[in-house]
Amino acid sequence: MLCWGHSAFGQLGIGHDHQTFASKPQTCGFFRGRRIKEVACGRYHSAFLLEGGEIYTCGLNSKGQLGHYSDGKEPEQVEALAGEDIVHVACGELHSLAVSSNGQIFSWGSSSEGQLGHATMEVSVSIPRFIRKLNQQKILQVSCGSWHCLALADDGQLFTWGQNSHGQLGLGEGFESQTSPQRVKSLEGIPLAQVTAGGFHSFALSLSGAVFGWGKNDAGQLGLNDEEDRASPCHVKPLRTQKVVYISCGQEHTAILTKTGGVFTCGAGDRGQLGHDSLNKEINPRRVLELMGSEVSQIACGRQHTLAFVPSSGLIYAFGCGTRGQLGNGQLSNVKCPSLVKGHWAANTGQIQDRADSCAYHIVKRIFSGGDQCFVLCSRYGIPIPADDFRSINHSSYSNVINDETIDIWRRKVAEYSGSNSINSVVQTLSSSACWNGSFLEKKNDEHFKTSPKIPGISLNSIRVLFEKLMSSHHSRLLEQILKSFETFLIPQLSSSPPDVEAMRIYLILPEFPLLQDSKYYITLTLPLAMAILRLDTNPSKVLDNWWSQVCPSYFFKLVDLYKAAVVYLLNGRKTLLIPVLFTSYITAALRLLEKLHKVPKLLCNTVQPVWFCNGNYFLQRQEWMTTYPQLQICL
């Protein structure tokens, strides 16, 4: 590991014999021979996660943010977590978080704003504690702002806590600081790929590249074309078509990486941290032109500086505040355009195999930055490790995906551990519209990045194949859990105002579930789904109409036939006729949905025949039906 930047408190981990600033990369000898997985940086402290799950920390320890009682001049293990298999770490201004392999979160350090999530306002906590409110969740990602925290669970739920002075928790208007994790309800249903926090602002990124920002915006760091704070997540619309794959936040600026290797920045530019050869702020995301000739695969923001890694050349670029050596160029001054970090860098052995000094090169694996310090994990020529590419999806770090692999795992869980917590986790995922919405992305030609009110971005065939697999006899017990999840949780909780088009894919997915075609489930599945569709607000309802007009005719006509059959089932009565109010609400829903289908944009409805209803052995058109059943005052 190499490091550079501010080291006055020992936060670079280079031991007692160090300078206040390291203006050029230098080796951190403490970890020589040990594999480091991740580095997290606070304002004046750092945390190092080793491949074996151990955490070491160093730097300022004024509020217990190191998780031990040492002076922090050199790295020391957080012994309280030695028995945990830690897989992820994050640092804020004066606090730290760690996530274990089973998804539990531990926190320590300053608690003045509730940022430890323990439902108390203690001054500080020096020994890591488990955040109990999230004990029913498996957390995959965490990120720390200066005084607030974000956590993404495997069922797609986003939790926030800590300071909320600028709306950085995303909970809406009227919320003060929160001492325990709270759900960000306004993003539910959107399959999230990443959550990340800046000083006093926050971002969430969907699997299909939709960017949502909230919190402090005085410098335009949210990229929303103004300088107004936001208390709820807002869609950064100009980035929708850019195929965004990763976001990094500084104190008051934001950097965005696209799948094609482009870098956009916005926010404060007073130290040159935006890379636009100026000191101006940018209230809209603007592409860093100096990097346009190269594809960037990694970005990392410090407090007032930015790093970018270009794999084709193996070079690391830095720009912004350099007064504490954080640009690694040997100078202590600010830089407004991307400049090279000093050192012999490569992305792979192929770039240096013919060089006589190949052993002097460092093969970059990953860059990290935060506060005023920077780190690079790398390997030498003889033991190369491929560089990370933030443009590649890391399936282990975002919400559960429902596919053949997970279905087989769940089938075994249901068969072997009936009634255990593992079953609850299965139901939790199956009940999550975010998980379903992110599970069948149309990846051919990156089609899902084009998701819009006209394009759903999912593969209906993939949905069909998976549901057909579930109908086999050896999945019968799992099918029971799916039914339970749909009936009790998923369908009743569908929102009338989905936050984004990606949250609406569930309305295309559910009709493919074969049991909706079974009359035994008309009352519990098919008709409640119709009611949920009819509850949609005007704009999402139009989006669904557009999507219906784009799907293949067989899908559309199967949907029409399904609700015709539901009407026939209801008219043939049986027990439902004994409850007139219930019968009326169900048949109203089925008929109104058929009417909605009949009005679908003209691409398909030219071929949709008028809906007739069966009554025994003969058919009734609408007027005849109303005459035959005058007791049902349904106006169509």
Buried (B, 14 or more C-beta within 10 A) or exposed (E): BBBBBBBBBBBBBBBEEBEEBBBBBBEBEBBEEEEBBBBBBBBBBBBBBBEEBBBBBBBBBBBBBBBBEBBBBBBBBBEBBEEBEBBBBBBBBBBBBBBBEEBBBBBBBBBBBBBBBBBEEEEBBBBBBBBBBBEEBBBBBBBBBBBBBBBBBBBBBBBBBBBBBBBBBBBBEEBEBBBBBBBBBBBBBBBBBBBBBBBBBBBBBBBBBBBBBBBBBBBBBBBBBEBEBBBBBBBBEBBBEBBBBBBBBBBBBBBBBBBEBBBBBBBBBBBBBBBBBEBBBBBBBBBBEBBEEBBBBBBBBBBBBBBBBBBEBBBBBBBBBBBBBBBBBEBEEBBBBBBBBBBBBBBBBEBBEEEEEBEEBBBBBBBBBBBBBBBBBBBBBEEBBEBBBBBEBEEEBBBBBBBEEBBEEBBEBBEEEEEEEBBEBBBBBBBBBBBBBBBBBBEEEBBBBBBBBEBBBBBBEBBBBBBEEBEEEEBEBBBEBBBBBBBEBBBEEBBEEBBBBBBBBBBBBBBBBEBBBEEEBBBBBBBBBBBBBBBBEEEBBEBBBBBBBBBEEEBBBBBBEBBBBBBBBBBEEEEBEEEEEBBBEBBBBBBBBBEBBBEBEEBBBEEBEEBBBBBEEEEBEBEBBBEEBEEBEEEE
